[in-house]
Amino acid sequence: MALLESQTYQKAYQKLVKKKTSYNSINQDLHEFFNEHKFDEIWQMRFFLRGNGGVRLLKLRLKNNKQKRGASGGYRLIVRCQQNTKEICLLYIYPKTGPLRQENIEDTFEIKLLKKYNEQRKQGTLVLSNIPI
């Protein structure tokens, strides 16, 4: 499994990292999630947003160990999965609780994330994630 990061994800991630009190376990939370779930498990997760054939846009639920509320009160991670290459691109992350909490994202935002992904793929600006898996 290959993990890539988009610029939109990196900006959202940096905002969370700066809020040390509420989200200081984010690195551990991401590490645990991707070490506990292999590509095929992630591909089958039920929070399917859109896709066709071998490409899916998924909303993953990650627990926030700092909040102690499980996955429902943790983070939402929007990812693009490509089945034939077992590639996952992290597109966006947001918390459901805490000072930076967000409600669900709109369909228009999902489309915007995919357009930015396609632009960055063409430009070669997607980067390998440093999350150890």
Beta strands, then each sheet from edge to edge (+ up, - down):
strand 1: 2-5
strand 2: 48-52
strand 3: 55-62
strand 4: 75-82
strand 5: 87-95
strand 6: 127-128
sheet 1: 2+ 3- 4+ 5- 1- 6+
end
